[in-house]
Amino acid sequence: MIWNPELECMDRAARKRLQFARLKNLVEHVYNAVPFYRQKFDAAGVKPSDITCIADIAKLPFTTKSDLRETYPYGLLAVPQSEIVEVHMSSGTTGTPVVDAYTDSDLNDWAEAMARSLAGAGACKNDTIQNAYGYGLFTGGMGVHHGTRKLGATIVPISSGNTEKQLAMLRDFKSSVFTCTPSYALYMAERAKELGIDLKALPVRAGIFGAEPWSEGMRIKIEEEWGIKAYDIYGLTEITGPGVACECEAQNGMHVNEDLFYPEIINPETGEPLPDGEKGELVFTTLTKQGTPLIRYRTRDITFIMDEECGCGRTTRRIHRLFGRTDDMMIIRGVNVFPSQVENALVGIKGVEPNYLITLNRNPNTHLDEAELQVEVSAEAFSDETKNLEALRANIDAVMKSKLGIHLKIKLVEPKTIERFTGKSKRVIDNRKL
Ligand code: DLL
């Protein structure tokens, strides 16, 4: 179902005009209302009047995560604080958290973006949506919650964790749509098996998974284990939370809610804009946000924009499934490796589970990087003879070498020994002091 055909299926030229009108308002407003932006624009020698078409956005300076950290918590507010009705925060892995502060109108836009996303994944008023994203300062729980209210579906606000209760609620409330991180969806499948629960017998028909990188292989595995359609959803706290972009029934790239969030792709090294179809760093400008509007925010996420129109009827451009982040890219002996590549390779190998941990060390004598990949063996393979396990190890080694171009030290570990996550998973430990 298309939630808002007027805006999602709008003629592309008309959408560009709308984006330009919104950008123009935004730039004028932040220049006058937020000293941080006025200083940035002045330093870059650009005035609001220099923005005469949407492509002129490239004249504006970028905003970065460190800008947000330096202005924590309220330095980027573009309205009086009395207008703020909700705040969220992302803790990140290091340093000061970043804050998003929403006015009532911002919450409405977020709910709209999320309602479109839920509808894109086939949900409607008649559905029961069980929401296992964490509630609290993290945007996952509340984002799906606001969107479900707008859609008019029933929300089960269970939050993350408590797997047995999740399974019971899926059954008792007959939840038809389930939302959580992809790693938690897999963990639930594992727990369900242990408890003798057949997920396929439950009424769930769709899952909307995001908040962390996952692979096409993992999608297939989740769809098989759960007997559902698994949709990818993207978002980040700084821009609004989940719902910035989401897949439709075609499951081929995530439609960006472009009337609200203007996407660009840049070369992460030079900052130059790249054309649609070219891979680079995703940058967003919030076109309607009042509380903490962001101009050309560098997400550090890597993808490309898919310009071709989708068969679903929406005219919005899509972003490809994320390849990783500029800051989780591991450089191992000079080769760029993303955890998602490792995951994708593992999912195709029989006898292993997609649970893994990469540990990076630097050898103090040779000064070379050493990467160890711990892989969990499936219960069946583990009970096999030692020589078969050795053959499995050699196979993983060969697959990794051919897919990544480097040799990882493979260590097979017993089933269920690698930590499970109910929210975002952590797959890399980097002990190198670089
Ligand atoms: O993770 C918002 C969210 C909640 C998205 C629920 C989807 C579902 P943050 O905690 O600020 O916000 O983390 C944002 O997570 O910059 C990406 O690196 C990563 N991320 C989010 N969605 C995806 C996805 C939420 N579908 C950061 N694929 C982003 C890959 C994703 N990475």
Residues whose N, C-alpha, C, O or C-beta is under 5 A from the ligand:
A	BS01	DLL	S90 T139 G140 F209 G210 A211 E212 P213 W214 D232 I233 Y234 G235 L236 T237 E238 G241 P242 T299 D301 L322 R325
